[in-house]
Amino acid sequence: MKRLPAACSALLLLAGCATTPGEDRLAERDPLEGFNRGVWDVNQALDKVAIKPVTKVYRAVTPRPARRGISRIFANLSEPFSFINNLLQGKPDRAIRNLGRFAVNTTLGIGGLADQATKMGIKPAYEDFGQTLAVWGANGGPYLVLPILGPSTLRDGVGSGVAQFADPYRVAVRESGLSSTAKIGIMAGEVISTRSDLMDSGADSFLETSLDSYAAARSAYLQRRHAQIRNEDEDDDGGSGDTSGAAEGDAAAATAADSADTGGNTADNGAATPAPDAPSPGPKTGEGTTSIAPAAPAADAAVQTPTPATTETKVERSVEQPATDGNVHAAEETPASAK
C-alpha cells in the first residue's frame, strides 16, 4: 500500500505532461535522454555478456516448434490480465475474446502450447495496464529506459509496476508457494523466451545497422505503443506468442524493434550449423536478381556468349588436352576466338 501514493502522484504528473490525453509528445522530446542513454548502455552490456549468450544456447538446443510452444504458453498466461484491462477500457467484445482464447488454448491447446483459438477464428486482443492508463487519458510522460526491460515511458513504467501486483499470472506465481529458486527460474525462462522472440523478429539486425541504436529503439517503441493503444495492430498474429513479454519486446518487434533487438538466422542464434527454421536466402528469379545457372555444355558454346568464367574454364580444358594431331596451335587459339 505504500506504493499507492507514489503511483497516484505519477498519474497526476502524467495528466499534465501534454494537452492531448494519451499522447507521447514529451516522450518524443526525451528530456531524460542523458539518463536513458546510460541505462541503455548498461542494458546492452548486460545483454552482450549474459542474456544473449544464454539465449543462443537455448536456441541451439531447443527446436523452433518447442520455442514457439514456450512463447505461446507465456502469451496464454497473459490473457487473464488482458481480459481485466479490456474490461477497464470499456471493451467487452475484446474481453470476451481474451476469455475465449484462454479457455480454448488452456484446454485444447494443452496449456497454450498450441494456438487453437486463432485456428478457430478467435483473434488476440492483448492489453496491458499502460494501455489502459492511456485510454483513461494519461499521457505518456517522459521516455524511460528501464533496467533489463528496456524502452518504456513513465506511464508504461507505472503500468508495469501495477502489473506485478494485479496480473493474475504473477500473483499466482508469487502466492504459489514455490521456492525462490523456482520463481527466479520462471522469470529467467520468460526473459530468455522473450529475447529469443526478439531475435526472430530481426531486432538485432535492425539495431546493429542503425546509426544510433538508442534513437532507433526509442522511435520504434513509441510508434509501436501508439499503434497498440489505438488497436491498430489488430491484424498482428499475437497468437504465436512472439510478442508476449516485456516492453523491450514491443520495442524490438515493431519496426523490425517496431523496433526492437531482434531473425532466426545462423548469425543470430550462434549455432554451429544453420538452424532448421532459418533457411539461407537465395536469389529469386523474376525479382530483379540474377539467376546463376550451371555451366552450359560445350555443344552450346557456339550459340551462347561465354562469360569470363566460362572462357577461363575452356582455356584450362583446352590446354590440358593432349595434341593428338600435332596441331598445338589449335588449342592455343581457342581462348582468342572465344573472346
C-alpha positions as CSV (number, residue, x, y, z in Angstrom):
1,M,0.0,0.0,0.0
2,K,3.0,2.3,0.4
3,R,3.4,2.3,-3.3
4,L,-0.2,3.6,-3.9
5,P,0.6,7.3,-3.1
6,A,3.6,7.2,-5.4
7,A,1.6,5.7,-8.2
8,C,-1.2,8.4,-7.7
9,S,1.4,11.1,-7.9
10,A,2.8,9.7,-11.1
11,L,-0.6,9.6,-12.6
12,L,-1.2,13.3,-11.7
13,L,2.1,14.2,-13.3
14,L,1.2,12.3,-16.5
15,A,-2.1,14.2,-16.7
16,G,-0.3,17.5,-17.0
17,C,2.5,16.4,-19.3
18,A,0.7,17.2,-22.5
19,T,-2.5,18.8,-23.7
20,T,-3.9,15.8,-25.6
21,P,-4.6,12.8,-23.4
22,G,-2.8,9.6,-24.4
23,E,-0.2,11.3,-26.5
24,D,3.6,10.8,-26.2
25,R,4.8,14.3,-27.2
26,L,7.0,14.7,-24.1
27,A,8.4,11.2,-24.7
28,E,9.4,12.1,-28.2
29,R,11.3,15.1,-26.9
30,D,13.1,12.8,-24.5
31,P,14.0,15.3,-21.7
32,L,15.8,12.5,-19.8
33,E,18.0,11.4,-22.7
34,G,21.3,11.6,-20.8
35,F,20.0,9.3,-18.0
36,N,18.3,7.0,-20.5
37,R,21.4,6.5,-22.6
38,G,23.3,5.5,-19.5
39,V,20.7,2.8,-18.7
40,W,20.6,1.8,-22.4
41,D,24.4,1.2,-22.4
42,V,24.2,-0.9,-19.2
43,N,21.4,-3.0,-20.7
44,Q,23.3,-3.5,-23.9
45,A,26.4,-4.6,-21.9
46,L,24.3,-7.0,-19.8
47,D,22.7,-8.4,-22.9
48,K,26.1,-8.9,-24.6
49,V,27.8,-10.7,-21.7
50,A,24.8,-12.7,-20.2
51,I,21.3,-12.6,-21.8
52,K,22.2,-13.0,-25.4
53,P,24.8,-15.8,-25.0
54,V,22.4,-17.8,-22.8
55,T,19.6,-17.2,-25.4
56,K,21.9,-18.5,-28.2
57,V,22.4,-21.7,-26.3
58,Y,18.7,-22.0,-25.7
59,R,18.1,-21.6,-29.4
60,A,20.8,-24.1,-30.4
61,V,19.4,-26.9,-28.2
62,T,15.7,-26.1,-28.5
63,P,13.9,-26.8,-31.8
64,R,11.8,-24.0,-33.2
65,P,8.5,-25.7,-32.6
66,A,9.4,-26.1,-28.9
67,R,10.4,-22.5,-28.7
68,R,7.2,-21.4,-30.3
69,G,5.2,-23.5,-27.8
70,I,7.0,-22.0,-24.8
71,S,6.3,-18.5,-26.2
72,R,2.7,-19.4,-26.6
73,I,2.4,-20.6,-23.0
74,F,3.6,-17.2,-21.7
75,A,1.2,-15.5,-24.1
76,N,-1.7,-17.6,-22.9
77,L,-0.8,-16.7,-19.3
78,S,-1.2,-13.0,-20.2
79,E,-4.8,-13.5,-21.3
80,P,-6.4,-13.0,-17.9
81,F,-4.7,-9.7,-17.3
82,S,-5.7,-8.6,-20.9
83,F,-9.2,-9.6,-20.0
84,I,-9.2,-7.3,-17.0
85,N,-7.6,-4.4,-18.9
86,N,-10.1,-4.7,-21.8
87,L,-13.0,-4.5,-19.2
88,L,-11.4,-1.5,-17.6
89,Q,-11.1,0.2,-21.0
90,G,-14.8,-0.5,-21.8
91,K,-14.2,-3.1,-24.5
92,P,-16.3,-6.1,-23.5
93,D,-16.1,-7.6,-27.0
94,R,-12.3,-7.8,-26.8
95,A,-12.5,-9.1,-23.2
96,I,-14.7,-11.9,-24.4
97,R,-12.0,-12.8,-26.9
98,N,-9.4,-13.0,-24.1
99,L,-11.7,-15.3,-22.1
100,G,-12.4,-17.5,-25.1
101,R,-8.7,-17.7,-26.1
102,F,-7.6,-18.6,-22.6
103,A,-10.3,-21.3,-22.3
104,V,-9.6,-22.8,-25.7
105,N,-5.8,-22.7,-25.6
106,T,-5.6,-23.9,-22.0
107,T,-7.7,-27.0,-22.8
108,L,-7.4,-27.9,-26.4
109,G,-4.1,-26.1,-26.8
110,I,-2.6,-28.1,-23.8
111,G,-1.8,-25.1,-21.6
112,G,-1.1,-22.8,-24.6
113,L,1.5,-25.0,-26.4
114,A,-0.8,-24.8,-29.5
115,D,-2.8,-21.7,-30.5
116,Q,-6.1,-23.5,-31.3
117,A,-8.0,-20.3,-30.6
118,T,-6.6,-18.5,-33.6
119,K,-7.3,-21.5,-35.8
120,M,-10.9,-21.3,-34.6
121,G,-11.1,-17.6,-35.5
122,I,-10.7,-16.1,-32.1
123,K,-8.2,-13.3,-32.7
124,P,-5.8,-12.0,-30.0
125,A,-6.7,-8.9,-28.0
126,Y,-3.7,-8.2,-25.8
127,E,-3.8,-5.2,-23.5
128,D,-1.7,-4.1,-20.6
129,F,-2.3,-1.5,-17.8
130,G,-0.1,1.1,-19.6
131,Q,-2.6,1.0,-22.5
132,T,-5.5,1.2,-20.0
133,L,-4.0,4.4,-18.5
134,A,-3.6,5.8,-22.0
135,V,-7.3,5.1,-22.8
136,W,-8.2,6.8,-19.5
137,G,-6.4,9.9,-20.7
138,A,-3.0,9.6,-19.2
139,N,-0.2,11.0,-21.4
140,G,3.0,9.0,-21.9
141,G,5.2,11.4,-19.8
142,P,8.9,11.3,-20.4
143,Y,10.5,8.5,-22.3
144,L,12.3,6.0,-19.9
145,V,14.7,3.1,-20.4
146,L,14.1,0.6,-17.6
147,P,16.8,-1.7,-16.4
148,I,16.6,-5.1,-18.3
149,L,13.0,-4.3,-19.5
150,G,14.3,-1.6,-21.9
151,P,12.2,1.1,-23.7
152,S,9.2,2.5,-21.8
153,T,7.6,5.7,-20.7
154,L,6.6,7.0,-17.3
155,R,3.0,5.9,-17.9
156,D,4.0,2.4,-19.1
157,G,6.5,2.1,-16.3
158,V,3.7,2.7,-13.8
159,G,1.7,0.1,-15.7
160,S,4.5,-2.4,-15.4
161,G,4.6,-1.8,-11.7
162,V,0.9,-2.3,-11.3
163,A,1.1,-5.5,-13.3
164,Q,3.4,-7.0,-10.7
165,F,0.6,-6.9,-8.2
166,A,-2.5,-7.1,-10.3
167,D,-1.7,-9.6,-13.1
168,P,-3.3,-12.9,-12.1
169,Y,-0.4,-14.9,-13.5
170,R,2.2,-13.0,-11.5
171,V,0.0,-13.1,-8.4
172,A,-0.4,-16.9,-8.8
173,V,3.4,-17.4,-9.1
174,R,4.0,-15.2,-6.1
175,E,1.4,-17.0,-4.0
176,S,2.1,-20.5,-5.3
177,G,4.4,-21.5,-2.5
178,L,7.2,-22.3,-5.0
179,S,10.8,-21.8,-3.8
180,S,12.7,-18.7,-4.6
181,T,14.8,-20.6,-7.0
182,A,11.8,-21.9,-8.9
183,K,10.3,-18.4,-9.1
184,I,13.6,-17.0,-10.4
185,G,13.8,-19.8,-12.9
186,I,10.3,-18.9,-14.3
187,M,11.3,-15.3,-14.6
188,A,14.5,-16.2,-16.3
189,G,12.7,-18.5,-18.7
190,E,10.3,-15.7,-19.6
191,V,13.3,-13.3,-20.2
192,I,15.1,-15.8,-22.4
193,S,12.0,-16.7,-24.4
194,T,11.3,-13.0,-25.0
195,R,14.9,-12.4,-26.1
196,S,14.6,-15.3,-28.5
197,D,11.5,-13.8,-29.9
198,L,13.4,-10.6,-30.5
199,M,16.0,-12.5,-32.5
200,D,13.2,-14.0,-34.6
201,S,11.8,-10.5,-35.2
202,G,15.0,-9.2,-36.7
203,A,15.6,-6.6,-34.0
204,D,19.3,-7.4,-33.6
205,S,20.0,-6.6,-37.2
206,F,17.8,-3.5,-37.0
207,L,19.8,-2.1,-34.1
208,E,23.2,-3.1,-35.5
209,T,22.6,-1.4,-38.8
210,S,21.2,1.8,-37.2
211,L,23.5,4.8,-36.9
212,D,22.1,5.4,-33.4
213,S,20.6,2.3,-31.9
214,Y,19.3,4.2,-28.9
215,A,17.3,6.7,-31.0
216,A,16.1,3.9,-33.3
217,A,14.8,1.8,-30.4
218,R,13.1,4.9,-28.9
219,S,11.4,5.8,-32.2
220,A,10.3,2.3,-32.9
221,Y,8.9,1.7,-29.3
222,L,6.9,4.9,-29.4
223,Q,5.4,4.0,-32.8
224,R,4.6,0.5,-31.6
225,R,2.9,1.8,-28.4
226,H,0.9,4.3,-30.5
227,A,-0.4,1.5,-32.6
228,Q,-1.2,-0.8,-29.7
229,I,-3.1,1.9,-27.7
230,R,-5.3,2.5,-30.8
231,N,-5.5,-1.2,-31.5
232,E,-4.0,-0.5,-35.0
233,D,-2.1,-3.8,-34.7
234,E,-5.3,-5.8,-34.7
235,D,-4.2,-7.9,-37.7
236,D,-0.9,-8.9,-36.0
237,D,-0.6,-12.6,-35.2
238,G,-0.2,-12.4,-31.4
239,G,-1.3,-16.0,-31.2
240,S,2.2,-17.2,-31.8
241,G,3.2,-15.7,-28.5
242,D,6.1,-13.8,-30.1
243,T,5.1,-10.6,-28.5
244,S,4.3,-11.9,-25.0
245,G,6.6,-10.1,-22.7
246,A,8.5,-7.0,-21.7
247,A,8.4,-3.6,-23.1
248,E,11.7,-4.2,-24.9
249,G,10.0,-7.0,-26.8
250,D,7.5,-4.5,-28.1
251,A,10.2,-2.1,-29.0
252,A,12.1,-4.5,-31.0
253,A,9.3,-6.2,-32.9
254,A,7.7,-3.1,-34.0
255,T,9.9,-1.7,-36.7
256,A,11.9,-4.7,-37.3
257,A,12.2,-3.3,-32.6
258,D,8.8,-1.6,-34.3
259,S,11.8,-1.8,-33.2
260,A,13.5,-3.8,-31.4
261,D,16.8,-6.1,-30.7
262,T,15.8,-8.5,-32.9
263,G,15.5,-13.1,-37.2
264,G,16.4,-16.7,-36.5
265,N,19.4,-16.7,-38.9
266,T,22.6,-18.5,-38.1
267,A,24.4,-15.4,-37.1
268,D,21.8,-14.6,-34.5
269,N,21.4,-18.0,-32.9
270,G,25.1,-18.7,-32.8
271,A,24.7,-22.4,-33.7
272,A,27.5,-24.2,-35.4
273,T,25.1,-25.4,-38.0
274,P,22.2,-23.5,-39.7
275,A,19.0,-23.6,-37.7
276,P,16.2,-25.6,-39.3
277,D,13.9,-22.6,-39.0
278,A,16.3,-20.2,-40.8
279,P,17.0,-21.3,-44.4
280,S,19.6,-19.2,-46.1
281,P,18.0,-16.8,-48.6
282,G,18.8,-17.4,-52.2
283,P,18.4,-15.4,-55.4
284,K,14.9,-15.4,-56.8
285,T,14.3,-15.2,-60.5
286,G,11.8,-12.7,-61.7
287,E,12.5,-10.3,-58.8
288,G,15.4,-8.3,-60.3
289,T,18.1,-10.8,-59.2
290,T,20.4,-12.7,-61.5
291,S,19.8,-16.4,-61.6
292,I,23.1,-18.4,-61.7
293,A,22.6,-21.4,-64.0
294,P,25.0,-24.4,-64.4
295,A,27.7,-24.1,-67.0
296,A,26.4,-24.8,-70.5
297,P,27.6,-27.9,-72.3
298,A,30.4,-27.4,-74.9
299,A,27.9,-28.0,-77.7
300,D,26.1,-24.8,-76.8
301,A,29.2,-22.7,-76.5
302,A,29.0,-21.5,-80.1
303,V,25.4,-20.3,-79.6
304,Q,25.8,-18.6,-76.2
305,T,28.2,-15.8,-75.5
306,P,30.6,-17.2,-72.9
307,T,31.1,-15.4,-69.6
308,P,34.7,-14.7,-68.4
309,A,34.4,-17.6,-66.0
310,T,33.3,-19.9,-68.9
311,T,36.2,-18.7,-71.1
312,E,38.7,-19.5,-68.3
313,T,37.3,-23.0,-67.9
314,K,37.6,-23.6,-71.7
315,V,41.2,-22.3,-71.6
316,E,42.1,-24.7,-68.9
317,R,40.5,-27.7,-70.6
318,S,41.9,-27.0,-74.0
319,V,45.5,-26.6,-72.6
320,E,45.1,-29.9,-70.6
321,Q,44.0,-31.9,-73.7
322,P,46.9,-33.7,-75.4
323,A,47.7,-32.7,-79.0
324,T,46.8,-35.9,-80.8
325,D,47.1,-34.4,-84.3
326,G,50.3,-32.5,-83.6
327,N,48.3,-29.3,-84.0
328,V,49.4,-27.4,-80.9
329,H,48.3,-24.0,-82.2
330,A,44.7,-25.1,-82.5
331,A,44.4,-25.5,-78.7
332,E,46.1,-22.2,-78.1
333,E,43.8,-20.3,-80.4
334,T,40.6,-21.4,-78.7
335,P,40.7,-18.7,-76.0
336,A,41.3,-15.9,-78.5
337,S,38.3,-17.0,-80.6
338,A,36.1,-17.3,-77.6
339,K,37.0,-13.8,-76.6
